[in-house]
């Protein structure tokens, strides 16, 4: 029986360490709503679309430069 109490005491001790880190109802109320998250998602998609387009433009610019350089080397 003493071993059961020691085991239980250890488990309760671990629970007591975890409890302060758990979110309270008030913490959860302060989180973003679903509508706010959807708005953020839409802004992130737009941002990454712009970034992707910029990277594509940069790659195209490099490819055009490489093509021009290749033609100059071939012409020699």
N, C-alpha and C positions, 0 to 999 in steps of 0.2 A: 504494500500500500504506500509505503514511503517513496518507493521508486516512481509510482504514478504521480504523487504530489510534486516530486522534483521535476519530472517531465512536464507536468502542467505548469509549474512555475517558470520553467525555461520558455515554454510556448507563450505564456502571458507576457514575459519580458520582451520577447521579440515583437509581439503585437504592440506593446507600449512604445517601442522604438519606431514602429511604422505609423502609428496613428497621427502624430503631428504632421506628417508629410501628405496626408490624404486631403483632398479638396472638400471644403464645406459647401453647403447649399449656397451660401453667399458667394463663394468663389465661383461656383458654376453659373450663377446669375450674371456675373461680370464678364463671362466669356462671350464671344461673338455669337450673334444669332445666325440661323441658317441663311437668311437673306443677306446678311453682311458677308458671310463666307462665299455665297454665290457671286456677289458683286466683286469680291476680291479675286475669285477665280477668273471672272471675265476680264478684269484688268490685267491679271497675270498672263492670260492667253494673248491679249492684245500686245502686251510688252514683248513676249517671246516671239510673236509673229514679226514684230518690227526688228528684233535682234536677229532672227533667222534671215530675214530679207537682207539685212545689212551684211551678214556673213556671206550670203550668196553673192551679193554685189562684190565683196572683197575677193572671193574666189574667182569670179568672172574676170575681174580686173587683173589678177595674177595670171590666169589662163591666157588672157589677151596679150599680156606682156611676154609670156613664155612663147606664145605663137610668133609674135613679132621678132623675138630674139632668135628663134629657130630659123625663121626665114632669112634673117641677116647672116646667120652662120652658114646656112646652105648656099647663100649667094656668093660667098667668098670663094 
